[in-house]
Structures are given as structure tokens and as C-alpha cells.
């Protein structure tokens, strides 16, 4: 495509630039992608009304993809406001997809309020369109934001809607994500019995599917719920299973979460010597990770 570029102009040139920008993103060269996508957008601006809004939006999205590649998540998400506006003006069928991407980028930036707004707007559109599959996905995404914002009642309501849709569509794997997050939400919101029930539902699906990631996460959630309920004799078994599965992964944050639960368990059981060993181990790993 680089060979084609000197022989092109106008809309054709912009199209080639955007193809090259996407290739640069795929090669993790965000700086090059940004230069190429910005040139494409300048061409579309110069051509004005002759260019369909959807094509113009594609160039703007290309800039967003480049910024995302550069880990400039907040800028990437904000750039998509222009793309979404152009898509709305053109009655673009898939504007909810752009809103979903924007929501994820705001989440990466740690701005869960803005992420929530994007996901809820996608939900509104999908409810009108009647697209249940993606509606459930964006309800789940919105529920994650509510959880991050510690708005547990709203999270439970939203996640329950997502769960019901996934169940009605027999998408049990996706339902397991929701059961896990519902478990964590109920536990954080001071309802450990409901948290345990949802963790067990997640565990049942993960066990049938042999999904180690959610077997581990649901076992940890069960341990947290049992801890909150004061059932310390059952916490150890759940943590042991979670610890064993996590040890074969590279998810150090998950492993540290498990060790933190061990620390709480040992303190509750007045096993202070063991608690001290775990505390030192956690501190050492955190120092190494920075």
C-alpha cells in the first residue's frame, strides 16, 4: 500500500492512509498510525460535505485507535465523541459498537463515570434495536462500572438484567462472568449469603466447562463469602483450590488477592505467626512488581 500512496489523492488517498494506519496499529506502532490517521482526517475535512459522515467517522476512529495504541486512553475515548456524532447524523447502524469501544477506553483511563455513560447509551440504543446479545454485554459492562464506583444496588440491578438475558439465550459461559461479578458485588455490598450463591453458580458453569480462570475466581469469591459469614473452617479449602489454579498462571494480582485472603483467615484464627509470613511474602512481591 505504501507504493500506491504517491499515486493517490482525495478520498482514495484517505482510504489508503487509513488502511496503513490500521496496519501500523497492528504492528503496535501508534505514533505512525496517529500521523497517518490525522492526515486522512485532514483530507476529509477539506472535502467537506462530499464525504459521507460514516467515512469521516472512520478517520476519527482511526485517530482513536492510534491514541489507544499509545496508551493515551482518555484522549482516545474523547476523540470518539466526534465519531459518534458523525455516525448519529448519518443514522449509522452500529453506533453502539463505537460507544462500547469508548466505554472500554474510558475504563482503561480509570474514568468509570464516563465509561458508564457510554455503556448506558449503548444499552439505550440496543433496547430500541432489539439486539439482545449485545444488550446483555453492555448491561454487563455498565454493571462493572457501577461496581467500580461502589454503586452496588445499581450494579446488582443491571447485572441481574444481563444474567437473565444470557440465561434465556443459553449463553452460560457469558452468564458465568455475570454470576462472578454479582458474587463480588453482593459481598462488597454486605450480602455475603447472596454472594456465595452466585459464586457457586459461577463455579458450577466453570467446572462443567473446565474453565480454570473462572474456577479460580469463583473459588476465591466463595472463600470471601464464607469469610464474611464467619465460616472459617470452609475458607481454607476454597482458598487452597484458588491458590493451586492461580499458581499455574501469570496473574500476579490474582495471586496477591488470594494471599490477602489467607492473611485475613490466619488473623481471624489467631494464627499470627503464619499471618506474618504471608504478610512478608505479599510485601516482597508488591515491592518487586513496583
N, C-alpha and C positions, 0 to 999 in steps of 0.2 A: 504493500500500500504506500510505502514511502516513495517508491518510484512513480506512483500515479499522481502524488500530490502536486508537483510543479505544473502538471498539465490541466489542473482543475481550477475552477473559480466558482464563486457564488454558492448556491445550495449544494452542488456536488462537492465542492471543496469542504464545506462544513461537515457534510456526511462522512467524508474520508477522515477528517480531523477527529471526529467523534469515535470512529472505529479505531483509530490509532490511540486515542485517549483510553479507551476501554482495554486495549492490548497492554498499554503501559500500567494500568491498574492491576491487570492480571499478573504482570511481572513485578508488582509491588513498587513501581516507580511513580509515586504520587506526584512528585514535582513535575515530571514531564507530562503526566496526564493533565495536571492543572493548566499548564501553558497551552496545551492543545485544545482542551475544552473551552477555555476562555476565548481563544481565537475563534472557535466555532460560534460561540455566543455573540461575539462582536459582528460576525458576518450576518447572523440572523437579525440582530438589531438594525444593521444598516439596510437590510432588505425589507424591514418593517412588515406591513400587512400582507405582503406577498407570501410570507412564510406561515404555514399553519401553526396555531398555538401549541399543538402537541409536539411538533418538531422543535420549536423553540424551547419547550419544557424539557425535551430530551437533552438539549445542550446544557441547560441549567442543572439537570440531574447529573450530567457528566462532571460538572464542576463539584457537585456534592460528593460524588464517588471519589474524586481525586482528593478532596479535603479529608474524607473519611479514611482513605488510604494513608494519609499523612497523620492520622490520629487527631485531627482537628475537628473533633466530633460536634462541638457546639456550633462552629461555623458551618459545618456540613449540613446540620439539621436546619439551621436558619436559612440557608440558601434554598432549601426545598420549599420554603414559603412561596417563592416566585413560581416554581414549577407547578405547585398545587393550584395556585391562582390561574395560571395559564391553562391547566388541564380542566379546571372547573368551567372556565369561559368557553372551552371547546367541547364541553359535555363528554369528556374522556371517560371511557367505561371503567378504567382501572385506577382511578384516583385513590381509592382505598389502599392500593399497593404502595403508592408513594407516601401516604400518611403512615403506613405501617413502618416503612423504612425510616421515616423521620422520627417516629416514636422510638425505634431501636437506637438511633443515633443520639437522641436526647438522653436516653437511658445510659448509653456509654459515657456521656458527658456528666452523668450524675444529676441531671435536671429532671427529676421524676414528675414534677408538676406539669412541665411542658410535654413530656412523653405521654403522660396520662391524657392530656388534651388531644394529642394526635390520635391515640388509640381510640378514644371515645368518639371522635369524629369519624373514624373508620367504622366503628360499630354502628353509628347512626346511618351511614350510607349503606352498609351491608344489610341492616334491618329492612331498609326500603327495597333493596335489590333482591332480598330473599336468599342470599348466599350463606347457607348455614355453616358450611365448613370453615370459611374464613371468618365468619361472625364469631364462632367459638374460639378461634385462635386469637382474635383481637380482644374478646372478653377476658381470655386468659392473660394476655399482655397487659390489659388495664388492671386486672387483679394483682399482677405482680407489682405494678406501680403503687396501687393502694397499699399493698403490704410494705413496700419500701418507705412509704410516707406514714406508716403506722396507723393507717385508717382501716382498722381491722374489720369493722362492721361492713363497710363498703366493699372491702376485699372479699369477704365471705359471700355477700350477695352476688357480686359479679362472677366470682369463681364458681359458685353453685350453678349459675346460668350456663357457663361454659361446660361444666361437668355434665349437665343434663343433655346438652346438645350432642356432645361426644358420645355419651351413652346411647342416645337414641339412634345415632349413626353407626353404632357398634365399633367406634374407634377407641378401643380400650387402651391402646398404647398411649394415645393423646390424653385419655381420661386419667391415666396414671400420673401424668405431670400435674394435673389439677388436684388429684387426691393428695399428692405430696405437699403442694403449696397450701392447700386447705388445712392439712395437718399442722404445718408450721404456723399458719395464721391463727388457728384455734389455740395452739399452745402459747403463742406470743400474746394473744388476747385474753389469757387466763381461763381457757376452757380445755384443760388437758384431756378430759374424757372424750370429747368430740375429736380432739387432735389424734388421740390413739385410734379411734375408729377409722378415721380417714387414712392414717398411716398404715393400718392393717389392710385396707382396700388397695392402696398403692402396692404394698408388699405382695399381695395375692396375685396381682397382674404381673408384676415384675418377676415373681417366682415362676409363673406359668411360661413367661416369655424368655426366661433365663437372661434377664437384663440386669447385669451386675451394677450398673450405675444407680438404678432406682432401687435395687435390693439393698444397696449400701445406704442410700439416702433415707429410705423408708425405715430401715432398721435403726438408724440414728434418730429419726423422728419418734419412733416408738420408745426409744430409750429416754428421750427428753420428756415425753408424755408420762412415762412411768416414774421418772424422777419427780415431776411436778405433783404426781399423785401420791408420792411417798412410798412407792413400791420398789424400794431399793434392791431387794433380792432379785428382781426381774431386770433391772437396768443393766447389770453386768453382762448377761447373756446377749442382749441386744447390741451392746457396745462391742462385745467380742466379735460378733458377726460383721458389724460395720467396719471394725478395725481390720479384720482379716481381708475383706474385699478391697478396702481402700489402699492397703499396703501394696497391691499389685498395680496401682495406678500412679500417675504423676500429679495428682490433685493434692498439693500440699495444704491448701486452705481447708479442704475437707478433712484431711488427716488431723490438722490442728483443731478443728471443731470437735472431732471425736475425742482427742486428748483433753480438751477443755471439759467435756462431759465426764471423763474419767476423774479429772481433778475435782469436780463438784461431788461426784459419787464418793470418793475417798474422804473428802471433808465431811460429808453427811454421815459417813460411817465411823468418823473419828480415827481414820487410818492416816494419821498425819505424816508419818514417815514416807509412805507411798505417795501421798499427795505432793510432798516436797520434791520427790524425784521427778514426777510428771511436770511439776511447775518449772523445774530447771530445764527439762527437756524442751518444753514449749518455748521458754525464753531463748534457748540456744538456737532453735530452728527459726524463730522470728528474727533474731539478730542476723543469721545467715541470709535469710530472704530479704532483709532490709525493710 
